[in-house]
């Protein structure tokens, strides 16, 4: 097994990184190995690579028009790989530690306005139509709990307690947390379960602890692209206005609306499963943007022409 493969096995099995994260690391390292050896990655000796070698490669990548954000990710991948070599293979120093991260602007999260989200979730659906009931529930769970797409797909039926209003969630790096929810979502989950379990093709065996909460019409679990399509279709049909219409946008909407309603930022951090408060603080910029827009629309002095700052 090559050093690259050992590293990928390490972050996947021992550190518990998700399959998608491991795939991203694999992609970056494979590109580097191919570029560094002219298409013969088996000839790469990572232990003899210098900081200059890595700078040349990063420079080549940048000249191809790759975004600063992507370059930052590739550098982070190299740094993680060389930390692994130092810890497990006796490398004295990391050549990747000398690389400089390009600056990137912090994007303001895209979100759907609260009035639009509420209107879409309040739209009636046929109570006996399994797909319609499930699809609306998918949207409701994203907005009410702020789950990531991977977390929603991994939800087991036994993880969802509608009596106490709690979800047991396994987040990034297999970290567990409990997310609360209210009676409205609990009622929607109960209605979905009754409809799901009324059909032999979709019912969940009570004795099967790994059975998923959300299933397709043939009883199999949902997959990522399907979840994206469900969210996009429901938001589009409901007339939502946002640059993107995706599960993560609903997560942004959940966080933004909680902060706008006065929730402590530390509580929002815990609910979203952010390891760092810095990740949650990006939503405070969104709430300020809303504040500024609402001020300009509503405050009489903001609309007054003339004066020192008039136009």
GITA-V961900 format. One record per run of one state. SS is the DSSP state (hx for helix, st for strand, lp for the rest). FROM is the first residue (numbers start at 1). TO is the last residue. If there is no record, write none. Layout:
((SS & FROM & TO) (SS & FROM & TO))
This chain:
((lp & 1 & 2) (hx & 3 & 14) (lp & 15 & 18) (hx & 19 & 37) (lp & 38 & 40) (hx & 41 & 43) (lp & 44 & 45) (hx & 46 & 48) (lp & 49 & 50) (hx & 51 & 63) (lp & 64 & 67) (hx & 68 & 89) (lp & 90 & 94) (hx & 95 & 98) (lp & 99 & 113) (hx & 114 & 121) (lp & 122 & 129) (hx & 130 & 145) (lp & 146 & 148) (hx & 149 & 153) (lp & 154 & 155) (st & 156 & 156) (hx & 157 & 159) (st & 160 & 161) (lp & 162 & 165) (st & 166 & 170) (lp & 171 & 171) (hx & 172 & 174) (lp & 175 & 175) (st & 176 & 180) (lp & 181 & 182) (hx & 183 & 197) (lp & 198 & 211) (st & 212 & 212) (lp & 213 & 214) (st & 215 & 215) (lp & 216 & 220) (st & 221 & 221) (lp & 222 & 223) (hx & 224 & 237) (lp & 238 & 246) (hx & 247 & 260) (lp & 261 & 264) (hx & 265 & 272) (lp & 273 & 276) (hx & 277 & 298) (lp & 299 & 299) (hx & 300 & 303) (lp & 304 & 311))
